[in-house]
Amino acid sequence: MLENEANPTLSKSTGLPRKRFYRARAHSNPLSDSHFPIPISPHHVDYSLHYPQFFPSPDQTDSSKKIQFADIGCGFGGLLISLATLFPETLMIGMELRDKVTEYVKERILALRTANPGQYQNVSVVRTNSMKYIPNYFEKGQLSKMFFLFPDPHFKEKNHRRRVISRFLLDEYAYVLQVGAVIYTITDVEELGEWMKTCLKEHPMFEALTSQELEADPVVKLLSSATEEGQKVARNGGQTFRAVYRRIAPSL
Ligand SMILES: C[S@@+](CC[C@H](N)C(=O)[O-])C[C@H]1O[C@@H](n2cnc3c(N)ncnc32)[C@H](O)[C@@H]1O
């Protein structure tokens, strides 16, 4: 019997997990306390669980290789899957609040690893609340790219505090980003696009990339095309609003 006949959650033709077995609520409340394991510090993140080919044993203390890209609210993981082959030596992780969606991404990565030996070993996902636990996963100056693609808009003013980009959260992101690192944001909600751009523009530790820099960065092209949400917006002919900023050293 074929393996996928035994496991109906995997597609018979592609071997990839089928989304209908991972239905999730449209939203999760980022301010509520969910129950999932949280590493007490970045040193306690077990890299061997996430990247077994790079870290065959749980003892990673001597390793200088660390996660460099974080996709915040990664959804079904489309961006990470594209980045994994574009940057095969870079460790990257998706952070996702919804458990079933996280499970789907896990299965997707495992299926891709099986179908493509040696590839997709640098990509992983974790179920967590990025609004609370970023410093548990990353050290000061660790990350070189952070992604916030089509984040939940939280339209009502009283819910703006649930937005994953805010003045206060940018302080935290500036802490875990190295100088020169880039934050990528995109949305199809104009008001949220303005909000994210204003937060970044007004923050002393970020500056906008120039149009030439945006043109030269291969990752920028993926922002609207690689994620499931971006593809949905493109199918519906929707407009997108992008803000891409670099972490700079504070001026003295
Ligand atoms: C609209 S979806 C976009 C998904 C993906 N970035 C894309 O473009 O297809 C937003 C995702 O962010 C997740 N999310 C919202 N708040 C979060 C938080 N505080 N921590 C982690 N994930 C969060 C949601 O569960 C949802 O999957």
The ligand as an SDF file (V2000), in Angstrom:
LIG
                    3D

 27 29  0  0  0  0  0  0  0  0999 V2000
   -3.9330   37.0280    7.5450 C   0  0  0  0  0  0  0  0  0  0  0  0
   -2.8540   35.7800    8.0460 S   0  0  0  0  0  0  0  0  0  0  0  0
   -1.4320   35.9960    6.9660 C   0  0  0  0  0  0  0  0  0  0  0  0
   -0.6270   34.7530    6.8640 C   0  0  0  0  0  0  0  0  0  0  0  0
    0.6210   34.8190    5.9560 C   0  0  0  0  0  0  0  0  0  0  0  0
    1.5840   35.7820    6.4350 N   0  0  0  0  0  0  0  0  0  0  0  0
    0.2340   35.1050    4.5410 C   0  0  0  0  0  0  0  0  0  0  0  0
    0.5710   36.1880    4.0300 O   0  0  0  0  0  0  0  0  0  0  0  0
   -0.3990   34.2270    3.9190 O   0  0  0  0  0  0  0  0  0  0  0  0
   -2.1840   36.3440    9.6000 C   0  0  0  0  0  0  0  0  0  0  0  0
   -1.6190   35.2060   10.3970 C   0  0  0  0  0  0  0  0  0  0  0  0
   -0.9850   35.7260   11.5670 O   0  0  0  0  0  0  0  0  0  0  0  0
   -1.2510   34.8520   12.6630 C   0  0  0  0  0  0  0  0  0  0  0  0
   -1.0840   35.6480   13.8960 N   0  0  0  0  0  0  0  0  0  0  0  0
   -1.8640   36.6570   14.3250 C   0  0  0  0  0  0  0  0  0  0  0  0
   -1.3910   37.1630   15.4950 N   0  0  0  0  0  0  0  0  0  0  0  0
   -0.2860   36.4290   15.7900 C   0  0  0  0  0  0  0  0  0  0  0  0
    0.6280   36.4540   16.8790 C   0  0  0  0  0  0  0  0  0  0  0  0
    0.4970   37.3270   17.8690 N   0  0  0  0  0  0  0  0  0  0  0  0
    1.6530   35.5570   16.8890 N   0  0  0  0  0  0  0  0  0  0  0  0
    1.7900   34.6610   15.8760 C   0  0  0  0  0  0  0  0  0  0  0  0
    0.9460   34.6070   14.8180 N   0  0  0  0  0  0  0  0  0  0  0  0
   -0.0770   35.4750   14.7810 C   0  0  0  0  0  0  0  0  0  0  0  0
   -2.6650   34.4010   12.4140 C   0  0  0  0  0  0  0  0  0  0  0  0
   -2.9970   33.2060   13.0960 O   0  0  0  0  0  0  0  0  0  0  0  0
   -2.6660   34.2370   10.8850 C   0  0  0  0  0  0  0  0  0  0  0  0
   -2.3050   32.9340   10.4950 O   0  0  0  0  0  0  0  0  0  0  0  0
  1  2  1  0
  2  3  1  0
  2 10  1  0
  3  4  1  0
  4  5  1  0
  5  6  1  0
  5  7  1  0
  7  8  2  0
  7  9  1  0
 10 11  1  0
 11 12  1  0
 11 26  1  0
 12 13  1  0
 13 14  1  0
 13 24  1  0
 14 15  1  0
 14 23  1  0
 15 16  2  0
 16 17  1  0
 17 18  1  0
 17 23  2  0
 18 19  1  0
 18 20  2  0
 20 21  1  0
 21 22  2  0
 22 23  1  0
 24 25  1  0
 24 26  1  0
 26 27  1  0
M  CHG  2   2   1   9  -1
M  END
$$$$
